[in-house]
């Protein structure tokens, strides 16, 4: 027996515990003498071959198997010997034993038990318990290499606890269930409430959750550190803490609502710094100063974690009593409240206001009267006026009066801002020298409440106020803030332009339409022209009013006259312009890009042009027959609405599958047509009319679209009955003793699908013997509070009597208003007006 085997025998306590008598063949296999004579006695030895004294974590399988070696007394391996393995300590699991192989070896795999400590395994020759060896293995706790921490919400409410979990990790990143260290928590929040140091136990299985409350508003971190090994640490960063609930914010309620209208409200809980308290879980209730039994308010509500500090109550508020009413939300237990004031209004007419002439002997005439609604429910009217006398003709708006300073037949522009109730907030009139003119023509109101106005001016210099002065002549753009102060003024071109509209694009910048005469430039863009006619312009400007692109409508014959009605609607993706052109020296042919629209001599021909955001032409459309297309609007979904008048049968979408022909009922009909974003006709509807045979002043002149796709149309009609589709109509009678046909303003409201809802018209009061007119220049716009505003001009011709005539708006409603004809003794004078309605 060699020294190695002797050493293993001593360590494993091998025993020569049995003598086997074996046959000749077996002895031969052992290398014994097989000659005649008595068989020798064979002694077996069992020893540990490998796998003893290994270490691993509890529950893990040992890396190496446990191997035993069975030999005879001569040191040769013995095959076929059955060996069993039994775990005698530690609770590990060993595979079932088997017989030795030809090299005398047999092995087993051991999975250590669940606890730290020794694991022993006894390997025995079958049926000979005394012939055995013992393996001693060791289950040791794995080293903790790191800590992980987290679980607190990204945003917490001050004083409201959250769960902070600390987990021990071994070198492989697995949870170390045997970690028994002591952890201390710290925080950068000086107001944090933290638990005491904690020693992990067996029940934690390597992970423990701590209640943590942060107490100061701000952004903080929480750290866990092993007290014996400071290198074991973990931190959760960026925990935003909001203060305790201090206020309830009510949003979504409109500043002005119609009595009985349904509104929505959103309730948000904030701390003293205005930060949303996302963990708020209180119960709130609603109340109102409106004592009408028809009032509806949201029921009491308890906030949940899903609300994250804000909850909406759709279609939940109905107020009934006219005037300002307060809606209040409160949490009695937390002592917090919030409120919002809502002005309850009756549906229908709100106000009408007019420019005035303190000295009626001199009078004035208005041109280019346009209106734009404001986000706060107010409105801005832009226009121009000129006087008939050199004796200081004066115009007034509210308490503001402006004199032409001994100038006659010189244009002056004005901008007047009306509040939501119709009172004048401010008015502004640019000035120039004695030979100059300034004429505002188009405007839009931005989301900020500022007003942008386009116009043309001449003279040296042009003073817009607030130290904003232009020197020169041409097309200008001026911006005024909500208080009426001029923020900027600049020339866009020194060429001759008649601007007709400007629209603010949702993403910034502007779309404008205009007419120009002869060769012209817009910024650095050269505009082509032929002959001595007017030409149509569609352009896009950036937010600094720098031209981005321009599209023109040009007549190569030079015999075209464009009526001043190329009014546009615009979104980011589509800019639409509409208008009418007439040949006066021959048959006209107006070209946009590669598309030419042919017209007839002395017959109005319409055009409808859509441009994409990059300036390429999306479509060019016309209508056959005598049609005057005056105004367009683009809905939020990109549909195009157009309005105007027809005096004979007109075909919209000629040559297209959806073409429609409509006839005139009476002498003139107004129409509204809807087009898809590619210019294809969707529908067209017309009015019927009965009354005076004169049609000179009949016109639908303005259309505007609300955010929900509903729209409104305004214009003028000769005295009689105007009936819209769906049976909606208005009537104005001829005053007794009048020698001339009269005209009235109308306003009609429609649903998004074109269904007529209601229409209203002005009425003449104390009007005996005058040639009364309203020129076809009324415009319409929606305000931020849902109101509809119109603006235009009204006037009188020749005075044959002594009574002072009036234009009545809001007939039959509580706030009916009569607007006087101030220059009652002047010839052919007029005033501008602005009026507002809420939906019925």
C-alpha positions in Angstrom: 0.0 0.0 0.0 1.5 3.3 -1.0 1.9 6.4 1.2 -1.1 8.2 -0.4 -3.5 5.4 0.3 -2.2 5.2 3.8 -2.8 8.9 4.3 -6.4 8.7 3.0 -7.0 5.6 5.2 -6.0 7.5 8.3 -8.2 10.5 7.4 -11.2 8.6 6.4 -11.0 5.9 9.1 -11.0 3.0 6.6 -11.5 -0.3 8.3 -10.6 -3.9 7.2 -13.9 -5.1 8.4 -14.7 -8.2 6.3 -13.1 -11.1 4.6 -14.5 -12.3 1.4 -14.0 -15.7 -0.1 -14.0 -15.3 -3.8 -13.8 -17.7 -6.7 -10.9 -18.3 -8.9 -12.1 -15.9 -11.5 -12.3 -13.0 -9.0 -8.8 -13.6 -7.7 -7.5 -13.7 -11.2 -9.1 -10.3 -11.7 -7.2 -9.1 -8.6 -3.9 -10.4 -10.0 -3.6 -13.3 -7.5 -2.1 -16.8 -8.2 -4.7 -19.0 -9.7 -2.9 -22.3 -9.3 -4.2 -25.2 -7.3 -4.6 -24.9 -3.6 -6.9 -23.1 -1.1 -8.4 -19.7 -2.1 -6.9 -16.7 -0.4 -8.9 -14.3 1.8 -9.7 -10.8 0.1 -9.9 -7.7 2.3 -11.7 -4.6 1.0 -10.7 -1.0 1.7 -12.9 2.1 1.2 -11.4 5.6 1.0 -12.3 9.2 0.0 -11.0 9.9 -3.5 -12.1 13.5 -3.8 -14.8 16.1 -2.9 -14.2 16.4 0.8 -14.1 19.7 2.7 -15.9 21.9 0.1 -17.8 25.1 1.0 -20.8 26.7 -0.6 -23.8 28.8 0.3 -26.7 27.1 2.0 -29.0 25.4 -0.5 -26.4 25.3 -3.3 -25.1 22.3 -5.0 -21.4 21.6 -4.4 -19.1 22.3 -7.3 -17.4 18.9 -7.2 -19.0 15.4 -6.6 -18.2 13.3 -3.5 -16.1 10.3 -4.8 -15.0 7.1 -2.9 -12.5 4.4 -3.9 -12.9 0.7 -3.1 -9.7 -1.5 -3.3 -8.5 -4.9 -2.1 -5.7 -5.4 0.3 -3.2 -5.5 -2.6 -4.2 -1.9 -3.7 -6.2 -3.0 -6.8 -9.6 -1.4 -7.5 -12.6 -3.6 -7.1 -15.6 -3.3 -9.4 -19.2 -4.0 -8.7 -19.2 -3.1 -5.0 -22.5 -1.5 -3.9 -21.9 1.8 -2.0 -24.6 4.0 -0.4 -24.4 7.6 0.7 -26.3 9.0 3.7 -26.5 12.7 4.8 -26.0 12.5 8.6 -25.8 16.2 9.4 -26.9 19.6 7.9 -30.0 18.5 6.0 -28.4 18.4 2.6 -29.6 16.1 -0.2 -27.3 13.4 -1.8 -28.0 11.4 -4.9 -28.6 7.6 -4.5 -25.4 5.5 -4.4 -24.5 2.9 -7.0 -21.8 0.2 -7.6 -18.2 0.9 -8.2 -16.9 1.1 -11.7 -14.0 -0.8 -13.2 -11.7 1.7 -11.5 -13.2 1.1 -8.1 -14.8 4.5 -7.9 -18.4 5.6 -7.2 -19.7 9.2 -6.6 -22.7 11.3 -5.5 -23.8 15.0 -5.9 -24.6 16.9 -2.7 -26.9 19.9 -2.3 -26.2 21.6 1.0 -28.9 22.1 3.5 -30.7 25.5 4.2 -28.6 26.5 7.2 -25.1 27.7 7.8 -22.9 25.0 9.3 -21.3 21.6 8.6 -22.9 19.0 6.3 -21.7 15.4 6.8 -22.2 12.5 4.4 -21.3 8.8 5.2 -20.5 6.5 2.3 -20.8 2.8 3.2 -20.3 -0.5 1.5 -23.7 -2.1 1.2 -24.6 -4.3 4.1 -21.3 -3.6 5.8 -22.0 -0.5 7.9 -18.6 -0.7 9.5 -16.9 -0.3 6.1 -17.5 3.4 5.5 -15.9 6.9 5.2 -17.3 10.3 6.1 -17.3 13.5 4.0 -17.4 16.9 5.9 -18.7 19.9 3.8 -19.4 23.4 5.0 -22.5 25.7 4.3 -21.3 29.2 4.7 -23.1 32.5 4.4 -22.4 34.3 1.0 -20.7 37.7 1.2 -23.0 40.7 0.8 -21.5 42.7 -2.0 -24.1 45.5 -2.3 -27.3 47.0 -1.0 -30.3 48.1 -3.2 -32.8 50.6 -2.1 -36.0 52.2 -3.4 -39.8 52.0 -3.5 -40.7 55.5 -2.4 -43.0 57.4 -4.9 -41.4 59.9 -7.2 -43.6 62.5 -5.7 -44.7 62.4 -2.0 -46.9 64.5 0.1 -45.1 66.0 3.2 -45.9 63.9 6.3 -47.5 61.0 4.4 -45.3 57.9 4.8 -44.1 55.7 1.9 -42.4 52.3 1.7 -38.6 52.2 1.4 -37.2 48.8 0.8 -33.6 47.7 1.3 -32.3 44.5 -0.2 -28.9 42.8 0.3 -27.2 41.4 -2.9 -24.4 38.9 -3.3 -21.7 39.0 -5.9 -24.0 37.6 -8.5 -26.7 40.3 -7.8 -29.0 37.8 -6.2 -30.8 38.5 -2.9 -28.7 37.4 0.0 -31.3 35.8 2.3 -28.6 35.2 4.9 -27.7 38.8 5.4 -27.7 39.7 9.1 -26.3 43.2 9.0 -27.6 46.3 10.7 -28.9 49.1 8.4 -29.3 52.8 9.3 -31.4 55.2 7.2 -30.5 58.8 6.5 -32.1 61.6 4.3 -31.1 64.9 2.8 -34.6 66.1 3.9 -34.1 67.8 7.3 -37.8 67.1 8.1 -37.7 63.4 7.3 -39.2 61.0 9.9 -37.0 57.8 9.7 -37.1 54.5 11.6 -34.3 53.4 14.0 -31.4 51.2 12.9 -32.5 47.7 12.0 -30.7 44.3 12.1 -31.9 41.9 9.5 -33.2 38.5 10.6 -34.0 35.2 9.1 -37.6 36.2 8.4 -36.4 39.1 6.2 -34.9 36.8 3.7 -32.4 39.5 2.7 -35.0 42.3 2.2 -36.8 44.6 4.6 -39.3 47.5 4.0 -39.2 50.6 6.2 -41.9 53.3 6.6 -40.4 56.7 5.6 -42.1 60.1 5.8 -40.5 63.2 4.3 -41.6 66.5 5.8 -40.2 69.3 3.7 -41.2 70.6 0.3 -38.4 70.1 -2.2 -36.5 67.3 -3.9 -34.7 64.9 -1.6 -32.9 61.5 -1.3 -33.0 58.6 1.3 -29.9 56.4 1.9 -29.5 53.0 3.6 -26.0 52.1 5.1 -24.6 49.0 6.8 -23.4 50.2 10.2 -20.4 47.8 10.3 -19.5 48.2 6.6 -20.1 51.7 5.4 -19.2 50.6 1.9 -22.5 48.8 1.8 -24.9 51.6 1.0 -27.7 52.5 -1.4 -29.7 55.7 -2.2 -33.0 56.6 -3.8 -32.6 60.0 -5.4 -35.0 62.6 -6.8 -37.9 62.2 -4.5 -40.1 65.3 -4.9 -42.0 66.3 -1.8 -45.0 68.6 -2.0 -46.4 70.4 0.9 -49.6 69.6 2.7 -52.9 70.5 1.0 -53.5 74.2 1.3 -55.9 75.1 -1.5 -58.4 73.7 -3.9 -58.2 75.0 -7.5 -61.4 75.0 -9.6 -60.6 75.1 -13.4 -62.5 74.5 -16.5 -65.5 76.5 -15.6 -66.1 79.2 -18.3 -66.0 82.8 -17.1 -69.4 83.3 -18.6 -72.1 80.8 -19.2 -75.7 80.8 -20.4 -78.3 80.1 -17.8 -79.1 76.4 -17.8 -76.0 75.6 -19.8 -74.0 72.5 -18.7 -70.3 73.0 -17.8 -67.5 70.9 -16.6 -65.1 71.5 -13.7 -61.7 70.1 -12.7 -60.6 70.2 -9.0 -56.9 70.2 -8.2 -55.3 70.1 -4.7 -52.2 72.2 -4.3 -49.8 73.1 -1.4 -48.8 76.6 -0.4 -46.3 76.8 -3.2 -48.9 75.8 -5.8 -47.5 72.3 -6.3 -50.1 69.6 -6.9 -50.5 67.3 -3.8 -50.6 64.0 -5.6 -51.2 62.0 -2.5 -54.3 63.8 -1.4 -57.1 61.4 -0.3 -59.6 63.8 1.3 -63.3 64.1 0.6 -64.6 67.3 -1.0 -68.1 68.8 -1.4 -69.5 71.5 -3.7 -71.7 74.5 -3.0 -72.8 77.6 -4.9 -74.2 81.1 -4.2 -76.8 80.4 -6.9 -79.9 79.5 -4.8 -82.1 78.6 -7.8 -83.6 75.1 -7.4 -82.4 74.2 -10.9 -78.7 74.5 -9.9 -76.7 71.3 -10.5 -73.4 70.6 -8.8 -71.1 67.5 -8.5 -71.8 65.1 -5.6 -69.3 64.8 -2.7 -66.2 62.9 -3.9 -63.3 61.2 -2.1 -60.0 61.4 -4.0 -58.1 58.2 -4.8 -54.5 57.4 -5.5 -55.3 57.3 -9.2 -56.4 60.9 -9.2 -52.9 62.0 -8.2 -54.3 65.2 -6.7 -56.6 66.2 -9.6 -60.1 65.0 -10.6 -62.4 66.1 -13.4 -66.2 66.3 -13.2 -67.5 66.5 -16.7 -70.9 68.0 -17.5 -71.6 68.4 -13.8 -72.4 72.1 -13.2 -75.6 74.0 -14.2 -76.2 77.6 -12.9 -79.4 79.5 -13.4 -79.4 82.9 -11.8 -78.3 85.9 -13.9 -75.2 87.7 -12.8 -71.9 86.6 -11.1 -72.2 83.4 -9.0 -69.5 81.6 -7.0 -68.9 77.9 -7.1 -67.0 76.6 -4.1 -65.3 73.3 -3.3 -64.3 72.4 0.3 -62.7 69.7 2.5 -64.1 70.5 6.0 -61.8 68.0 7.8 -58.7 69.5 6.2 -59.9 73.1 6.4 -59.2 73.8 2.7 -61.4 75.5 0.1 -61.4 76.8 -3.4 -63.8 78.8 -5.5 -64.4 80.2 -9.0 -66.7 83.0 -10.1 -68.9 82.5 -13.1 -71.0 85.2 -14.8 -74.4 83.7 -15.6 -75.9 85.3 -18.6 -79.1 84.9 -20.5 -78.9 83.4 -24.0 -79.0 85.8 -26.9 -78.2 89.4 -27.4 -75.5 91.0 -25.2 -74.7 94.5 -26.5 -74.3 96.8 -29.5 -72.0 99.8 -29.6 -71.2 102.3 -32.2 -68.7 104.9 -33.1 -70.0 108.5 -32.4 -69.6 111.9 -34.0 -69.8 114.7 -31.4 -70.4 117.2 -34.2 -73.0 115.7 -36.5 -72.7 118.5 -39.0 -69.5 117.2 -40.4 -69.9 113.4 -40.4 -67.5 110.8 -41.6 -67.5 107.6 -43.6 -66.1 104.2 -42.6 -64.3 101.6 -44.7 -62.7 98.2 -43.9 -64.6 97.4 -40.7 -63.5 94.1 -39.4 -63.8 92.3 -36.0 -61.8 89.6 -34.1 -62.9 87.9 -30.9 -60.6 87.9 -27.9 -59.8 84.9 -25.5 -61.4 86.8 -22.6 -64.7 87.3 -24.3 -63.9 90.8 -25.5 -63.5 91.9 -29.2 -61.4 94.2 -31.3 -62.7 96.2 -34.2 -60.4 97.7 -36.9 -61.5 100.1 -39.5 -60.8 103.4 -41.2 -62.8 106.7 -41.5 -62.5 110.0 -43.3 -64.4 113.2 -43.0 -66.4 115.5 -45.3 -65.3 118.7 -43.8 -62.0 120.5 -42.9 -63.6 121.8 -39.7 -62.1 119.2 -37.3 -64.4 116.2 -37.9 -64.1 113.9 -34.9 -64.8 110.3 -34.1 -65.3 108.9 -30.6 -65.4 105.5 -28.9 -66.6 105.5 -25.3 -64.7 108.3 -23.6 -62.0 108.4 -26.3 -62.3 111.1 -29.1 -60.1 111.5 -32.1 -60.0 114.5 -34.4 -58.9 114.6 -38.0 -57.3 118.0 -37.2 -58.8 120.1 -40.0 -58.2 117.4 -42.6 -60.9 116.3 -45.1 -60.9 113.2 -47.4 -57.8 111.8 -45.6 -58.0 108.3 -44.2 -57.4 107.6 -40.6 -57.4 104.1 -39.1 -58.7 103.1 -35.7 -58.5 100.1 -33.4 -61.1 99.8 -30.6 -61.1 97.1 -27.9 -64.5 96.2 -26.4 -64.8 94.3 -23.1 -67.0 91.2 -22.9 -69.9 93.3 -21.8 -69.6 95.9 -24.6 -67.9 98.7 -22.7 -64.9 100.3 -24.4 -61.5 99.2 -22.9 -59.4 101.5 -25.2 -59.2 103.0 -28.6 -56.2 103.9 -30.7 -55.8 106.0 -33.9 -52.4 106.4 -35.6 -51.4 109.8 -36.8 -49.4 111.2 -39.7 -48.8 114.5 -41.4 -51.3 116.6 -43.2 -50.8 114.8 -46.5 -50.7 111.2 -45.2 -53.3 108.5 -44.7 -53.4 105.5 -42.5 -55.9 102.7 -43.2 -56.3 99.6 -41.0 -57.8 96.8 -43.1 -57.4 93.4 -41.4 -56.7 92.1 -38.0 -56.4 89.0 -35.8 -56.1 88.4 -32.1 -53.4 86.1 -30.7 -53.9 83.6 -27.9 -52.0 86.0 -25.7 -54.6 88.6 -26.2 -52.4 90.8 -28.4 -53.9 92.2 -31.6 -52.1 92.2 -35.0 -53.5 94.6 -37.6 -52.6 95.0 -41.3 -53.0 98.3 -43.2 -51.5 100.7 -45.7 -50.1 104.1 -44.8 -48.5 107.1 -46.4 -47.0 110.2 -45.0 -44.0 111.1 -42.9 -44.0 109.8 -40.2 -46.8 107.4 -39.1 -47.0 107.4 -35.4 -48.7 104.3 -33.8 -48.1 105.5 -30.2 -45.9 104.0 -27.5 -42.8 105.4 -29.4 -43.5 103.2 -32.4 -43.2 105.3 -35.6 -42.8 104.3 -39.2 -41.3 106.6 -41.9 -42.4 105.9 -45.4 -45.4 104.4 -47.2 -46.7 100.9 -47.9 -48.1 97.8 -46.3 -47.6 97.7 -42.6 -48.2 95.3 -39.7 -48.6 96.6 -36.1 -49.1 94.7 -32.9 -50.9 96.0 -29.8 -51.0 94.5 -26.3 -54.2 94.0 -24.3 -53.9 97.5 -22.8 -53.7 99.2 -26.3 -50.0 99.9 -26.2 -48.3 99.4 -29.6 -45.6 96.7 -29.2 -44.2 96.9 -32.8 -44.8 98.4 -36.2 -43.1 97.6 -39.4 -43.4 97.9 -43.2 -43.8 94.7 -45.1 -43.7 96.3 -48.5 -43.4 99.7 -50.1 -45.6 98.6 -53.0 -49.3 99.3 -53.3 -51.3 96.7 -51.4 -54.9 96.4 -50.2 -54.7 93.9 -47.4 -57.9 91.9 -46.8 -57.1 89.4 -44.1 -54.6 88.1 -41.6 -54.9 84.9 -39.6 -52.6 83.6 -36.8 -51.3 80.1 -37.4 -51.6 77.7 -34.4 -47.8 76.9 -34.6 -46.8 80.5 -34.9 -46.6 82.9 -37.9 -49.3 84.3 -40.0 -51.3 83.8 -43.2 -52.4 86.9 -45.1 -54.4 87.7 -48.2 -54.2 91.0 -50.1 -54.5 92.6 -53.5 -51.7 94.4 -55.1 -51.4 96.6 -58.2 -48.6 96.5 -60.7 -45.2 95.0 -60.0 -44.7 94.5 -56.3 -42.5 93.0 -53.6 -43.3 91.4 -50.3 -40.1 91.4 -48.2 -37.5 89.8 -50.5 -40.2 88.1 -52.6 -40.9 89.5 -56.1 -44.5 89.3 -57.1 -45.3 89.0 -60.8 -48.1 91.0 -62.5 -49.3 91.9 -65.9 -51.1 95.0 -67.2 -52.8 97.5 -65.0 -55.1 95.3 -63.0 -55.3 94.1 -59.4 -53.7 90.8 -58.5 -54.5 88.3 -55.7 -51.9 87.4 -53.1 -51.8 84.6 -50.6 -48.7 84.6 -48.3 -47.3 83.0 -45.2 -45.2 85.0 -42.7 -43.2 83.8 -39.8 -43.7 85.0 -36.2 -41.4 88.0 -37.0 -43.5 88.9 -40.0 -40.8 87.9 -42.5 -42.4 86.5 -45.6 -41.9 82.7 -46.1 -43.7 82.2 -49.4 -46.2 83.9 -51.6 -48.8 82.6 -54.1 -50.3 85.0 -56.6 -53.3 85.1 -58.9 -52.4 86.9 -62.1 -54.3 87.8 -65.3 -52.1 88.0 -68.3 -54.6 90.2 -70.2 -54.4 92.9 -67.5 -58.2 93.3 -67.7 -59.2 91.9 -64.4 -60.7 93.7 -61.4 -60.8 91.9 -58.0 -63.4 92.8 -55.5 -62.0 93.6 -52.1 -63.1 90.2 -50.6 -60.2 87.8 -50.7 -60.8 86.8 -47.0 -58.9 83.8 -45.7 -59.1 81.0 -43.2 -56.0 79.1 -42.0 -54.6 76.2 -40.1 -51.1 75.0 -39.9 -51.7 72.6 -42.8 -54.1 74.7 -45.0 -54.4 78.3 -45.9 -57.5 79.2 -47.9 -58.3 82.3 -49.8 -61.5 83.2 -51.6 -62.6 86.0 -53.8 -64.3 87.3 -57.0 -62.8 88.7 -60.1 -64.5 90.5 -63.1 -63.3 91.2 -66.6 -63.8 94.9 -67.6 -61.8 95.0 -70.9 -62.3 91.5 -72.1 -62.8 87.9 -70.8 -60.6 87.5 -67.8 -58.4 84.4 -67.0 -57.0 84.3 -63.5 -54.0 81.9 -63.0 -52.8 80.3 -59.7 -49.7 78.2 -60.3 -50.6 76.0 -63.3 -54.4 76.3 -63.0 -56.3 79.0 -64.8 -59.9 80.1 -64.1 -61.7 81.6 -67.0 -64.4 84.2 -66.5 -66.7 86.4 -68.6 -66.8 90.1 -69.3 -68.6 92.0 -66.6 -69.7 88.8 -64.8 -68.3 88.0 -61.3 -66.3 84.8 -61.2 -65.3 83.2 -58.0 -62.1 81.5 -57.0 -61.3 79.3 -54.0 -57.6 78.5 -53.5 -56.0 76.2 -50.9 -52.3 76.3 -50.1 -50.3 73.7 -48.2 -48.0 74.7 -45.3 -45.0 74.8 -47.7 -46.7 77.1 -50.2 -47.6 74.5 -52.8 -51.2 74.8 -54.1 -53.5 72.1 -52.8 -56.5 73.0 -55.0 -58.0 75.8 -57.1 -61.8 75.8 -57.5 -64.5 77.9 -59.0 -68.2 78.0 -59.5 -70.1 78.5 -62.8 -72.8 81.2 -62.9 -73.0 84.6 -61.2 -71.6 84.0 -57.8 -69.9 86.3 -55.4 -67.7 84.3 -52.9 -66.9 86.7 -50.1 -65.5 84.8 -47.1 -64.1 81.5 -46.0 -63.3 79.7 -42.7 -61.3 76.5 -42.0 -62.7 74.2 -39.3 -60.4 72.5 -36.7 -60.7 69.3 -38.8 -59.5 71.0 -42.0 -62.8 71.4 -43.8 -63.4 74.6 -45.7 -66.5 76.7 -45.4 -67.3 79.4 -47.8 -70.1 81.9 -48.1 -71.4 84.6 -50.5 -74.3 85.4 -52.8 -75.7 84.1 -56.1 -78.1 85.8 -58.5 -78.7 82.9 -60.9 -78.2 79.1 -61.1 -74.7 78.3 -59.9 -72.8 75.0 -60.1 -70.3 74.3 -57.3 -67.6 71.7 -58.1 -68.2 71.8 -61.8 -67.0 68.8 -63.7 -66.4 66.8 -60.4 -68.4 63.7 -59.2 -69.9 65.7 -56.3 -70.9 68.8 -58.3 -74.1 70.5 -57.2 -76.3 73.1 -58.9 -78.4 75.5 -56.8 -80.8 78.1 -58.0 -81.8 81.5 -56.7 -85.1 81.9 -54.9 -86.1 85.5 -55.5 -83.6 87.9 -56.8 -80.7 87.0 -54.5 -79.7 84.0 -52.4 -77.0 83.6 -49.9 -75.2 80.3 -49.8 -72.9 78.3 -47.5 -70.7 75.6 -49.1 -68.6 73.0 -47.4 -65.5 71.6 -49.0 -63.1 68.8 -48.0 -59.4 69.5 -47.5 -58.7 68.7 -51.2 -61.3 71.1 -52.3 -64.0 68.6 -53.2 -67.5 69.8 -52.5 -69.3 68.2 -49.5 -72.5 70.2 -49.6 -74.0 73.6 -50.5 -77.1 75.2 -49.0 -78.9 78.4 -50.1 -81.5 80.8 -48.7 -84.8 82.0 -50.1 -85.7 85.6 -50.1 -88.9 87.7 -50.6 -89.1 91.4 -50.5 -87.9 94.4 -52.4 -86.8 94.0 -56.0 -83.6 95.9 -55.3 -80.7 93.6 -54.6 -77.9 96.2 -54.6 -77.0 95.7 -51.0 -77.8 92.0 -50.5 -74.7 90.1 -49.4 -73.4 87.4 -47.1 -70.1 89.0 -46.1 -68.6 87.0 -43.2 -68.2 83.5 -41.9 -66.4 82.3 -38.8 -65.9 78.8 -37.2 -65.9 77.8 -33.5 -63.6 75.2 -32.0 -66.4 72.6 -32.2 -66.9 73.1 -35.9 -70.1 75.1 -35.6 -70.2 78.4 -37.5 -71.9 81.7 -37.9 -72.6 83.8 -41.0 -73.3 87.6 -41.2 -74.3 90.0 -43.9 -77.0 92.3 -45.1 -80.3 91.9 -46.9 -82.8 94.2 -48.4 -86.0 94.8 -46.5 -88.2 91.7 -46.6 -88.0 88.1 -45.4 -84.8 86.1 -45.5 -85.3 82.3 -44.9 -82.4 79.9 -44.3 -82.7 76.2 -44.8 -84.3 74.2 -42.0 -87.1 76.9 -41.8 -85.0 79.5 -39.9 -85.7 83.0 -41.1 -85.7 86.7 -40.3 -87.8 89.6 -41.5 -87.4 93.3 -41.7 -90.3 95.6 -42.9 -90.1 98.8 -44.8 -90.8 101.8 -42.5 -93.9 103.8 -43.4 -93.2 106.7 -45.7 -89.8 105.4 -46.9 -89.2 106.0 -50.6 -86.2 103.6 -50.9 -85.5 100.0 -50.2 -83.8 99.5 -46.9 -81.2 96.9 -45.7 -80.7 95.1 -42.4 -77.9 93.3 -40.7 -78.4 89.6 -40.1 -76.5 87.0 -38.0 -77.2 83.3 -38.4 -75.8 80.4 -36.3 -75.3 76.8 -37.6 -74.3 73.4 -36.3 -71.2 71.8 -37.7 -73.2 69.8 -40.2 -74.8 72.9 -41.6 -78.1 72.7 -39.8 -79.4 76.2 -39.2 -80.1 77.0 -35.5 -81.2 80.6 -35.3 -81.0 83.9 -37.1 -81.4 87.5 -36.0 -81.8 90.8 -37.9 -81.6 94.5 -37.1 -84.7 96.7 -37.1 -85.2 100.3 -38.2 -86.6 102.8 -35.7 -88.0 106.3 -36.5 -86.9 106.1 -40.1 -89.2 108.1 -42.3 -87.6 109.4 -45.5 -84.1 108.2 -45.8 -82.0 106.2 -48.2 -80.7 103.9 -45.5 -77.9 101.5 -46.2 -75.5 99.1 -44.6 -72.6 98.5 -47.0 -71.7 94.8 -47.4 -68.7 94.8 -45.1 -70.0 93.1 -41.9 -67.5 90.6 -40.4 -68.0 88.0 -37.7 -65.8 86.2 -35.1 -66.1 83.9 -32.1 -64.9 85.1 -28.7 -63.2 82.9 -26.1 -66.3 82.8 -23.9 -68.4 81.4 -26.8 -70.0 84.7 -27.8 -70.4 85.7 -31.4 -69.4 89.2 -32.4 -70.1 91.1 -35.6 -68.9 94.5 -36.8 -69.8 96.6 -39.8 -71.1 100.0 -40.7 -74.5 101.6 -41.0 -75.5 105.0 -42.3 -78.0 107.3 -44.0 -78.3 109.1 -47.2 -80.4 112.2 -47.7 -82.3 113.8 -44.9 -85.9 114.9 -45.6 -87.3 115.0 -42.1 -86.5 116.1 -38.6 -86.6 112.8 -36.7 -83.4 111.0 -35.7 -83.4 107.4 -37.1 -81.9 104.5 -35.2 -80.7 101.0 -35.9 -82.1 98.6 -33.4 -80.3 95.4 -32.4 -81.5 92.7 -30.0 -85.1 93.3 -30.9 -87.4 91.6 -28.4 -84.7 90.8 -25.9 -84.0 92.4 -22.5 -80.9 94.3 -23.6 -82.3 95.7 -26.9 -80.1 98.5 -28.1 -80.9 101.4 -30.5 -77.9 102.9 -32.3 -78.5 106.5 -33.5 -77.4 107.9 -36.8 -75.3 110.6 -35.3 -74.7 112.7 -38.4 -78.4 113.2 -38.9 -78.0 116.4 -40.8 -75.0 115.4 -42.9 -75.1 113.9 -46.3 -74.2 110.2 -46.9 -72.5 109.7 -43.6 -72.2 106.5 -41.6 -71.0 104.9 -38.4 -69.2 101.7 -37.4 -70.8 99.3 -34.9 -70.0 96.1 -33.0 -72.6 93.8 -31.5 -72.4 90.5 -29.6 -74.7 87.5 -29.1 -74.5 84.3 -27.1 -75.8 81.1 -28.6 -79.5 80.4 -28.1 
